[in-house]
Amino acid sequence: MEHTDPLKRATETRERGDTWNDDMFRDAREQDLSQRTADVRSAVIAVVSCLLLATLLTSGKLVEIAERQEFGPTRDRQVAMAEGIDRVANFLSLNRPYDAIRDIRGAGDDAAERINTIDEVADEAGIDADPVTGDANGSADDDDGTTSTSSTSTTTTTAPPFPIRTVDASAPLTVFVGGDSQADYLAQAVTTESDFALVVDVHHEISTSLARPDFFNWPARLLEVDETQNPEAVVLFIGANDHQDMADADGNRLAEGTDEWRAEWSRRLAITFDLLDQPGRHVFWVTQPPMRDGSLDDGIDEINELADAVIAERDFVTAIDIWPLFGGEDGFAERVTGPDGEEIRARIDDGVHLTRNASSWVADMVFDEMSTVWEFE
C-alpha cells in the first residue's frame, strides 16, 4: 500500500466537509502498517510452505545427493536427515510424482545404477573376482604369496598381433569413450578432431569413480557396453574422484591410502579391464594430471601408481600418460606449452579439470597410440 494513501483519504474526507485530526492520521497509518505487515507475513509463510513442499516432493533426490557424498560423519548425518524427510514424504504420498517421473525417464534402470558391488559384475561377466593386480612396482601377486615380475596378462597369453586390422571409411573403428567429468572434453575432441574413420559413442558421469559403485558402477556400465555396443577401442578417463574411503564387499570401510584400500582399488581396476578383454579390442587408460590441491594431488599420484601396476599385467591395455604434459614432477601448472610449442591455459578455475584445448592434446595422444594398434588409411 502506498505511503500517500492516508493523505488521499484525508483529502477526500475534507472535500466531503470532514476534518481529520492527528489521531485520525495516526489510526490510519497504523492500519496501513498492520495491513502491510500482514501481507509480508503471508508472503513469507507462502514461500516457506512452497520450499517445504518442494523438499517433500523431491525427497528421493535428496537421498541420492546425500548418498553420493564421501564416506564419513558428514555423509552419515546428511543421509539420516534425507532419509527422514523421505519417510515423511512417503507417509504423505508426496514423493509419488518424483518416483513417477523417474519411472518414465527410466532413471536408475541402468545396470550401473542398479548393481552396487563390483563382485556382482565379475560374477555376471564370468571373470575372476580376485584377478592379478600387481603392486606399486608392477609385479604380480601369486597365489602362494610370492611375487612375479611377469608382464603376462591373466586373460591373454600372447600379445595380439598389431596392427589388428586396417581401418578406412568403409570399415570405421568403433570407439567408446567413458569416464567422469574429465572425459567430457576428451570425448568431444576424440569425436570431432580425428582424421581417422571413427564411430564414437560417449558416456561420462560427473562425480563417479571406481571407489563408489553404490553411486555409479562403472564395471557394470562397461559390461553393458561390451554386450550391446562391442566397441573395438575403449578409452577410459576415470580416477579424479577415487581419492576417498571405500567399502569392501562386506561393508567394511577402507580408509584411503591404507594397504587394504590400495589392494581393493587395484582389484576393482583389474576387474574393469578384464571384463573388457575381447579379441580385436584394445583399452586405453588416460592417467590423471597433477592437481592444484596438495592432498588431492597426492591421492591422484597414488591412483596413477596403482593403475600402472595393473596395466603392466595386461597387454590389451595401454596407458596414455598425460602426467608429464601437464606439469609432471614440477607439479600443477595452469598454463603449459604443448608438443606443438604453443602455450595455452590447460586447466579451468577449479584446478582439476582440463580445458577444451588441453583435452585436444590428450586426444592427439590417444590417436597416436591407436595408430600403433590399427592401421589407418
Sequence and secondary structure as in RCSB ss.txt:
>XXXX:A:sequence
MEHTDPLKRATETRERGDTWNDDMFRDAREQDLSQRTADVRSAVIAVVSCLLLATLLTSGKLVEIAERQEFGPTR
DRQVAMAEGIDRVANFLSLNRPYDAIRDIRGAGDDAAERINTIDEVADEAGIDADPVTGDANGSADDDDGTTSTS
STSTTTTTAPPFPIRTVDASAPLTVFVGGDSQADYLAQAVTTESDFALVVDVHHEISTSLARPDFFNWPARLLEV
DETQNPEAVVLFIGANDHQDMADADGNRLAEGTDEWRAEWSRRLAITFDLLDQPGRHVFWVTQPPMRDGSLDDGI
DEINELADAVIAERDFVTAIDIWPLFGGEDGFAERVTGPDGEEIRARIDDGVHLTRNASSWVADMVFDEMSTVWE
FE
>XXXX:A:secstr
  TTHHHHHHHHHHHTT    HHHHHHHHHHHHHHHHHHHHHHHHHHHHHHHHHHHHTHHHHHHHHHTS SSHHH
HHHHHHHHHHHHHHHHTTTTHHHHHHHHHHTTT SHHHH   HHHHHHHHT  SS     TTS EE TTS EE  
   SS SS   SS  EEBTTB EEEEEEESTHHHHHHHHHHHS SS EEEEEEE TT  SS TTT  HHHHHHHH
HHHT  SEEEEE  TT  S EE TTS EE TTSHHHHHHHHHHHHHHHHTT  TT EEEEE     SSHHHHHHH
HHHHHHHHHHHTT TTEEEE  TGGGTGGG   SEEE TTS EEE B TTSSSB HHHHHHHHHHHHHHHHHHSE
E 
